[in-house]
Amino acid sequence: MGSESTEAAIKMAGCYTGKFEIVSFAASYHGLTQGSGSATYSAGRKGGGLVTPGQLAFPSPYAYRSPFRKPDGSYDLETELDFAWSIIDHQSVGSLVGLIM
């Protein structure tokens, strides 16, 4: 049931906006149907063939071993998120529908 709900949300967002790119975290699970499986990066993709076009991977923030640190050694979430969005900007063709979490 979850896969179908995710699939429906992706399709509705695309129909409403006329766009097709979905951003999801690199360590994510959204289901195993065609659309939801394409937005999944943690399991179920190996050997599954082609994914739906427009699936973009957003690096998952990871405070424990992040290379993004402030001068005092504390975790720098803002810089890590700026880096992740720059990766999306490089992958995107300008047709972003939304971010699925």
C-alpha positions in Angstrom: 0.0 0.0 0.0 2.9 2.4 0.7 4.5 1.9 -2.7 1.2 2.8 -4.4 0.7 5.9 -2.2 4.2 7.1 -3.1 3.6 6.3 -6.7 0.3 8.3 -6.7 2.0 11.3 -4.9 4.8 11.4 -7.5 2.3 11.2 -10.4 0.0 13.9 -8.9 2.9 16.3 -8.4 4.0 15.7 -12.0 0.5 16.3 -13.3 0.0 19.4 -11.3 3.4 21.0 -12.2 4.0 19.5 -15.6 7.5 18.6 -14.4 9.2 15.2 -13.8 12.3 15.4 -11.5 12.0 14.0 -8.0 14.7 14.4 -5.4 15.1 11.8 -2.7 17.7 11.1 0.0 20.6 8.8 -1.0 19.8 6.5 2.0 16.0 6.2 1.4 13.3 3.6 0.9 10.0 4.6 -0.7 8.8 1.3 -2.2 9.4 -1.2 -5.0 6.9 -0.2 -7.7 8.4 1.5 -10.8 8.1 5.2 -9.6 8.6 4.6 -5.9 11.4 2.1 -6.5 13.2 4.7 -8.7 13.1 7.1 -5.8 14.6 4.4 -3.5 18.3 4.4 -2.9 18.9 2.0 0.0 17.4 -1.3 -1.3 15.7 -3.0 -4.1 17.4 -1.3 -7.1 20.2 -3.8 -7.8 19.4 -5.8 -10.8 16.1 -4.0 -11.3 16.9 -2.5 -14.6 16.2 1.1 -15.7 14.7 3.6 -13.3 12.2 6.3 -14.2 13.9 9.4 -15.7 14.3 12.4 -13.4 15.2 10.6 -10.2 17.9 12.7 -8.4 19.9 11.5 -5.3 20.3 14.0 -2.5 23.2 13.1 -0.2 21.9 12.2 3.2 23.2 14.4 5.9 25.4 12.4 8.3 26.6 14.3 11.4 28.6 11.4 12.9 31.3 11.2 10.2 30.6 14.3 8.1 33.6 16.0 6.4 31.6 19.2 6.9 33.0 20.8 10.1 33.2 24.3 11.5 36.6 25.7 12.7 35.7 24.6 16.2 35.2 21.0 15.0 31.4 21.0 15.4 29.1 19.6 12.6 28.3 22.2 9.9 24.8 21.1 8.6 24.3 24.3 6.6 27.4 23.8 4.5 26.6 20.1 4.0 23.1 21.0 2.8 24.5 23.7 0.5 26.8 21.1 -1.0 24.0 18.6 -1.5 21.7 21.2 -3.2 24.7 22.1 -5.5 24.8 18.4 -6.6 21.1 18.5 -7.3 21.6 21.7 -9.3 24.2 19.9 -11.4 22.0 16.9 -12.1 18.7 18.8 -12.8 17.5 19.9 -16.2 15.3 22.5 -14.4 12.2 20.4 -14.1 12.0 19.8 -10.3 8.7 18.6 -8.9 9.6 18.1 -5.3 11.6 16.3 -2.6 10.3 13.0 -1.2 11.4 12.0 2.3 
